[in-house]
Amino acid sequence: MLFSILSTLTDAITTAIGNYGLYAVFLLMLIDAVFPAASEVVMVYGGAIASGAIAGTSVNLFGYTFEPGLPAYLAIAIAGTVGYLIGSILGWEIGRRGGRPYLEKHGRWLHLDHDKLERAEAWFLRFEDWAVFVGRITPVVRSFVSVPAGIFEAPFKRYTVLTLLGSALWCFVFAGIGWAAGANWESFHHAFRYADIAVAVIIVGAAGWLGWRYRRKRQAARSAERS
């Protein structure tokens, strides 16, 4: 069931990128900054298109066609990086303006319920600045950093710089993998999917443990105040 859903999602993403190229890469990565949109697939398939290995596709921007190879690869990677950065800034602003009460009430639309916000807060308190950078290069977690960063008032300049570094690393690496794999990009995608699930399980477990510790500390602090 899960793999069927993932396969349908992959088909939809690759079709969008095949039809709209850079525009689709930019928009999908912008969305992924606040809501999971399979950024690994976006960048790997974009890199495969950049290599010229996918028949009937090309990399275009405002009527200009980038030559397959390095020029197209750079265009894909930069489009993904810029799209993700803009989405991250929008997510940060949503968190800053909405605040925790608003997100606890309406966060289900962004898959951010009360428990996830508590785990995110524990993550930020534990790792501080590194929470942003590490989060940006970690599967699954990377889509749940932007809004909590705004809620917990991560300094905007440092947040932006760390997001730019993390998203650039992600986009250039995965686009490079797709470029190198060419028409065989799906082989990597299928292998990575299992790693993705394993990482997700580990991260969820670690985040849950951090959230549990954080709640225990808060309860202990409240008990101390009452006494």
N, C-alpha and C positions, 0 to 999 in steps of 0.2 A: 504493500500500500504506500509506504513512505517513498520507496524508490520510484513508484509510478508517478507520484506527485512531483518528485524532483525531476523526473524525465520530462513531464509536461512543462514544468517551469523552464527547464533548459531549452526545450524546443521553442518556447515563446520568446525567450531572451535572444537566442541565436537568430531567430527570424527577424526580430526587431533590429538587431545590429546589422544583419545582412541587408535589410531594406533601407535603414537610415544611418548606418555607419557611425561617424563621430557624434552626431546628434544623440543617437540612442545611448552610446557609451557615456556621454556627458550626463544625460538625464538619469540613467539607471544608477550611476555612481552617486549622483546627488541624492537620489531616493535612499540608496543603501546607507548613507550617513545617518539616517534616522529610523530606517525601517529595512530589515533584511531584503536585499534584492539580488542575491547570488553574485556578489562582486567578483568572486574567483572566476566564474563562468564568463562574466562580462569581459574581463581583461584577457583571459586566456584565448577566448574566441576572437576578440579584437586583435590580439597579437597574431593569431593564425591568418586572419584576413590581411593584416599588414605584410605578412610574408609573401602574399600573392598565391597561396596554396589553395584558397577556397574559390572555386570557379564561380563566375558571375558576380563577384563582390569587389569593391574597391573602397579606398579611403578618400572621401571628398569633403571639402569645406567651402561653402559659398561659391560653388562652381569650379573650384580648383581641385584637381586630382593629385594626391601625393603618390610619388613613385613607390612601388612595392619595395620593401626592404627597410633600411634605416629611416628614411623620411616618414614613411607611413607608420612605422613602429613608434617613433617619437611623437607623432600626432596623436595616436591612440593613447599612449601613456600619459601625455600631458592633458588630453581631454578628460581622462579618468581622474587624474589628480585634481584638476581644477574643479570638476563637477563635485567630487567628494568634499573638497575644501569648502565650497559654497554651501553644500548641504549641511556640513558640520557647523558652520557659522549660523545657519538658520535654526538648526537643532538647539544650539547653545542659547540663542535668543528666545526660542520657545520655552526652554527651561527657566531662563532668567525671568521672563515676563510672567509665566504661568505660576512658577513656584511649586513647592511640594504639594500643598493642598489641592491645587487645580489638577496636577498630574495624578494624584492618588484617586481623584474622582473621575477623570477622563482619560487616564493613561492607557486604558485597555486598547484604545485605537492605535497606540504605538507599542503595544505589548509591554507596557511598563506598569505593572500592578504594584501594590504596597510592598509585597515581599521583594520584588525585583529592585525597587527603589532603595530598600534597606540594604540589600546586598551591594548595590552600586555605591551607596554611601560608605559602607565598610571598605569597599575596594578603593575608593578615593582617599579615605582616611589612612588606609594602610600604605598605599603606594604614592600618594600625592601626585606630583607632576608625571611620574612614570606611569601612573594609571592611564593617562591620555595616550602616551606614546605606545606603551605595551598593548593597550586596548585596540589601537588602530592597526596593529599587525597580527591580531589574534582572531582567528575565525569565530564567527557568531558574536563574540563580545563587541567587535568593532562597530556594530550597528546600534549598540546600546550605551554608547559613551557620550554622545553629543548632548542629549537632553539632560541627563543627570549632571553633566559638567556645568550647565547653565544654572540648574537648581542649586548646586552646591557652590556656585560662584567661583569657579575656577578662573584665575586671572586671564582675561581675554587674550592678551598678547602672547603669553606663554602657551596658552591653549592652542592658539592659531598656528604658532610656529611648530609645536610638537605634532599637531594634526597634519600640517603640511609635510613634515618629515616622514611621519608614519604612512600617510596615504601615498606619498610619492614612492616610498620603498615598496609598498604593496603593488601599486600599479605598474611600476617599471619592471619589477621582478616577474609578475604573472603575465604581463604582456610579452616579456622576453621569453618566457616558457612557451607561450603560444606561438610566437614567431619561430622559435627553434623547432617546435613540434610540427608546425605546418598543418597539413591535412590529417595528421595523427593526433591532433590536440585532444580528441575524446579519450584517448588511452590515458593521458595524464589526468583528465577530469574524472574518469571513473576511479582511478587509483586514489586521487586526492579526496574523493567523496567519503571513502572509509576513514581516512585520516581526519577529515573534517568532523565526522560524527564522533570519533574518539576524542578529539580535542574538545568538542562541545561538552561531552560528558564530564571530562576532567574539569573544565572551566566551571560548569554548573555546580559540580561537587565542591570545588574550591570556594566559589562565591557563596554557596550555601553555608559552608563552614565558617567563612568570614562573617556572614550575616548572623549566624548563630552566636558567635563570639561577641559580636557587636551588641546584639540584643541582651546577652547576659551581662555585659558591662553596663548597659543602660539601666537594666533592672537593679543591679547592685548599687549603682549610683543613686537611684531613686529611693531604694531601701535605706541607704546611708543618710539621705536628706530627711527622710521621715523620722529616723531615730535621733 
